């Protein structure tokens, strides 16, 4: 039987949005909101669910860059999301997508809610 993630006071996002995992509900929500705001298209094709996890296959387009990806959400013992890992492919498009997101962060004013990587 699968085991749920241990209870955490902080949520964590692991993936191509930052060099280091993002920690904390607000930082994770802000990073995901940035993607939603910039996306010309974000289509979820299929969602798979289990007792301790969910996985969602999607297509994301920002400007002329398109990636296929998977969000893997690990649930804690209370059924809340403890950790999200994001995978993108193909690699050249994933690197280009990171550039779009980095440019958006560079345009934000300092202290304007920038996402902070985990310590």
Protein Blocks (a to p, Z undefined) as FASTA:
>chain_A
ZZdddddfbdcdedjkbfbdcedjklmmmmmmmmmmmpmbdcdfbdcddfkbccdddddd
ehjbccdddddddddfkopafbdcdddddfklmmmmmmmmmmmmmmpcghilpacddZZ
